[in-house]
Amino acid sequence: MWTLITGAGSGIGRALALELAAQGHDLILAGRTVSKLEEVATKLRVEAPDREVMTLQVDLADPESTRDLARQMSDAVDRLSAFVYCAGVGEPAADFASLGLIDFQEALAVNVSAPMLLTQSLLPILKGGDPASRIVMIGAGMDKHAQPGTGSYGISKMALRRLVRQMSVEFDTMSDGPVVSLFQPGLVDTPGIRSHIDKAGKLDLPHAEWLANRLASGDCLSAEQAASAIVFTLNQIPESDFHGAVFNGADLVDSLSFAGS
């Protein structure tokens, strides 16, 4: 039961890898930084020695690198049971005039074009399963909540939301296609959000202090909580309820906590 996780070197992707391995998934960990991927893989080989783990470097801003990742995977495995796209980029900008075209294009490439291209390229090993292969795209709350300085990330994540909707419609036309959902994690305490807060604070963006205060007060999810909620959608949500759905991380964590109390 092979699962691909992009952005697996840190944050939600790393936590997800650890939980899925414990639940019996063999894993393909993909990302930009080999040392981070290998650190996760080493930990998995100690904690889940019966599981198979592969690490593959990819630059998701580069279409050829993205296609190469798909080729390597298609050569290595016959079928993917699940694919979780955790990668995401987008730098804060001081104001609209400072929104850099290069950063904007990179955010669109990594957050929209790469998940589309990778899914297209992986369709031969995502189709034909029973049960159907499951795809989860990780969104962001700021897609619908525009704030100063968040153009690259927010706009690209809004496009990802639309991409998921398009995928769900297109997959409906396939007799043996995968199913797809969007997971909106909300605020999660990860190295990525802390880096964003630091950069936004230096630019005096108003949301930086608000986010920092929420983290300080614990009004956020941990990466492990977000990962558990994703695993729940992969393992427990019926296929008909999963396909085309938008899941809210905080709501799922609250429900799971209540169910377990």
matplotlib code that plots the C-alpha trace (Angstrom):
import matplotlib.pyplot as plt

x = [0.0, 2.1, 1.5, 3.3, 3.8, 5.2, 6.7, 7.5, 10.7, 9.0, 5.7, 2.5, 4.2, 6.7, 4.1, 1.9, 4.7, 5.3, 1.6, 1.0, 4.0, 2.7, -0.6, 1.0, 1.7, 4.8, 6.0, 7.5, 8.8, 9.4, 10.7, 13.4, 15.9, 17.4, 18.8, 15.4, 13.8, 16.6, 16.2, 12.5, 13.3, 15.9, 13.4, 10.8, 13.2, 13.8, 10.2, 8.5, 11.1, 8.6, 7.6, 9.3, 10.5, 11.8, 13.1, 13.0, 14.3, 12.1, 12.0, 8.2, 8.8, 10.4, 8.0, 10.7, 11.7, 8.1, 7.7, 10.9, 9.5, 6.4, 8.6, 10.7, 7.6, 5.9, 9.1, 9.2, 5.6, 2.6, -0.1, -0.4, -3.1, -2.8, -1.2, -1.0, 0.3, 1.8, 4.2, 3.6, 5.4, 4.7, 6.6, 4.9, 5.3, 5.3, 2.5, 0.9, 3.6, 6.3, 4.6, 7.4, 6.6, 9.2, 7.8, 4.2, 5.1, 6.9, 3.9, 1.6, 4.1, 4.5, 1.0, -1.1, 0.8, 2.9, -0.1, -1.9, 1.1, 2.0, -1.5, -1.7, 1.6, 0.7, -2.8, -1.6, -0.8, -3.7, -6.4, -8.0, -7.9, -10.6, -10.9, -10.1, -6.8, -7.2, -5.7, -5.5, -4.4, -3.5, -5.1, -4.9, -7.4, -6.1, -7.3, -10.7, -9.4, -7.3, -4.9, -2.2, 1.0, -0.3, -0.9, 1.5, 0.4, -3.2, -4.0, -2.2, -4.0, -7.4, -6.4, -5.6, -9.1, -10.5, -8.1, -9.4, -13.0, -11.9, -10.2, -13.3, -15.5, -12.9, -12.5, -16.2, -16.0, -13.5, -14.9, -11.8, -10.4, -9.1, -11.0, -9.8, -10.4, -9.1, -7.9, -7.9, -5.7, -6.2, -3.4, -0.9, 2.3, 5.0, 8.5, 6.9, 4.3, 6.9, 9.2, 6.3, 5.4, 9.0, 9.2, 5.8, 6.7, 9.8, 7.6, 5.1, 2.3, -0.8, -1.5, 2.0, 1.2, -2.2, -0.7, 2.1, -0.4, -2.5, 0.5, 1.6, -1.9, -2.1, -5.0, -3.7, -3.2, 0.1, 1.5, 0.6, -3.0, -3.3, -1.7, -4.2, -7.1, -5.7, -5.2, -8.9, -10.0, -7.9, -8.9, -12.4, -14.4, -16.6, -15.5, -18.7, -18.2, -14.5, -14.6, -14.8, -15.1, -13.4, -12.3, -11.6, -8.7, -9.8, -13.4, -12.1, -9.6, -12.4, -14.7, -11.9, -11.1, -14.7, -15.1, -12.0, -13.0]
y = [0.0, 2.8, 6.5, 9.5, 12.6, 15.7, 18.2, 15.3, 16.8, 18.9, 20.2, 18.4, 16.2, 14.9, 14.2, 12.5, 10.2, 9.0, 8.3, 6.6, 4.3, 3.3, 2.4, 0.1, 2.4, 2.1, 5.6, 7.6, 10.8, 13.6, 17.1, 19.6, 19.0, 15.6, 15.9, 16.5, 13.6, 11.3, 12.3, 11.4, 8.1, 7.1, 7.7, 5.6, 2.7, 2.6, 3.1, 1.1, -1.4, -3.5, -0.6, 0.3, 3.9, 5.7, 9.3, 11.2, 14.7, 17.0, 20.7, 21.2, 24.6, 22.8, 20.9, 18.5, 17.7, 17.0, 14.7, 12.9, 12.3, 10.7, 8.6, 7.3, 6.4, 4.6, 2.6, 1.7, 0.9, -0.6, 1.4, 4.3, 3.9, 7.6, 10.8, 13.8, 17.1, 19.0, 21.2, 24.9, 28.2, 31.9, 34.8, 37.8, 41.1, 44.6, 45.8, 45.2, 47.2, 45.0, 41.7, 40.1, 38.5, 35.7, 34.8, 35.0, 32.7, 30.2, 30.1, 29.3, 26.7, 24.9, 25.3, 24.8, 23.7, 21.0, 19.2, 19.3, 18.0, 15.4, 14.0, 13.9, 12.1, 9.6, 8.7, 5.3, 4.2, 6.1, 4.6, 1.1, 0.5, -1.0, 0.8, 3.9, 5.7, 8.8, 12.2, 15.0, 18.5, 20.7, 24.1, 27.3, 29.5, 32.6, 31.5, 33.2, 35.7, 38.3, 40.2, 42.7, 41.1, 37.5, 37.7, 35.0, 32.3, 33.2, 33.6, 30.4, 28.4, 29.8, 28.4, 25.1, 25.0, 25.4, 22.8, 20.2, 21.0, 20.5, 17.2, 15.9, 16.7, 15.2, 12.0, 11.5, 10.9, 8.0, 4.5, 3.7, 7.1, 8.2, 10.4, 13.7, 16.1, 19.4, 19.6, 23.0, 22.7, 26.1, 27.5, 24.8, 25.3, 24.3, 25.7, 27.1, 29.3, 30.5, 31.5, 33.3, 35.2, 36.3, 37.6, 39.2, 40.9, 42.4, 43.9, 45.3, 43.3, 43.4, 39.7, 38.8, 39.8, 38.2, 34.9, 35.1, 35.7, 32.7, 30.4, 31.7, 31.1, 27.6, 28.5, 26.3, 22.7, 20.8, 19.2, 15.8, 16.8, 17.9, 14.7, 12.6, 14.4, 13.8, 10.1, 10.0, 11.3, 8.7, 5.7, 6.4, 8.7, 6.8, 7.3, 9.1, 11.6, 12.0, 12.8, 16.5, 17.4, 20.2, 19.1, 21.6, 20.5, 22.1, 20.7, 17.2, 17.4, 18.5, 15.7, 13.1, 14.4, 14.2, 10.7, 9.6, 11.1]
z = [0.0, -1.3, -0.5, -1.9, 0.2, -1.3, 1.1, 3.4, 5.0, 7.6, 9.1, 8.2, 5.6, 8.1, 10.7, 8.2, 7.1, 10.7, 11.3, 8.0, 8.4, 11.8, 10.2, 7.6, 4.6, 2.5, 1.7, -1.1, 0.5, -2.1, -1.5, -2.3, 0.5, 0.5, 4.0, 5.5, 3.6, 4.7, 8.4, 8.1, 6.3, 8.9, 11.7, 9.9, 9.3, 13.1, 14.2, 11.4, 10.2, 8.3, 6.1, 2.8, 2.4, -0.7, -0.8, -4.1, -4.6, -6.7, -7.6, -8.0, -9.6, -12.5, -14.8, -16.0, -12.4, -11.6, -14.6, -13.6, -10.1, -11.8, -14.0, -11.1, -9.2, -12.1, -12.6, -8.8, -8.0, -9.8, -7.9, -5.5, -2.9, -1.8, -2.8, -0.4, -1.8, 1.2, -0.6, -0.8, -1.2, -1.3, 0.3, 2.0, 0.3, 1.9, -0.3, -3.7, -5.5, -3.9, -5.0, -7.0, -10.3, -9.8, -6.4, -7.8, -10.7, -8.4, -6.1, -9.0, -10.3, -7.0, -5.6, -8.7, -11.8, -10.1, -8.4, -11.7, -13.7, -11.1, -10.9, -14.7, -14.9, -12.1, -13.5, -14.8, -11.2, -9.6, -11.9, -11.7, -8.0, -5.8, -3.6, -5.6, -4.9, -2.8, -3.5, -0.8, -1.7, 1.2, 1.0, 3.1, 4.9, 3.3, -0.1, 0.6, 3.1, 1.3, 3.6, 2.8, 1.7, 1.1, -2.6, -3.9, -1.4, -1.1, -4.8, -5.7, -3.0, -4.3, -7.7, -6.0, -4.6, -8.1, -9.4, -6.9, -8.0, -11.6, -10.8, -9.1, -12.1, -14.5, -12.4, -12.5, -16.2, -15.6, -14.8, -12.8, -11.7, -8.3, -5.9, -4.6, -1.7, -0.4, 3.2, 4.8, 7.9, 9.3, 11.5, 12.2, 14.2, 11.7, 10.8, 7.7, 9.4, 12.0, 9.1, 7.5, 10.7, 11.1, 7.5, 7.7, 11.0, 9.5, 6.8, 9.4, 8.0, 10.3, 10.3, 11.6, 15.2, 15.1, 13.9, 16.5, 19.3, 18.2, 18.2, 21.6, 23.1, 21.6, 19.3, 16.5, 15.6, 15.9, 12.8, 14.4, 14.9, 11.3, 10.2, 12.2, 10.6, 7.1, 8.0, 9.1, 5.8, 4.0, 6.1, 7.5, 5.2, 2.7, -0.9, -1.8, 1.0, 0.3, -3.4, -4.1, -0.4, 1.5, 4.9, 7.8, 9.9, 13.2, 12.9, 12.3, 15.2, 17.5, 16.3, 16.7, 20.2, 21.2, 19.8, 21.7, 25.0]

ax = plt.figure().add_subplot(projection="3d")
ax.plot(x, y, z, "-o")
ax.set_aspect("equal")
plt.show()
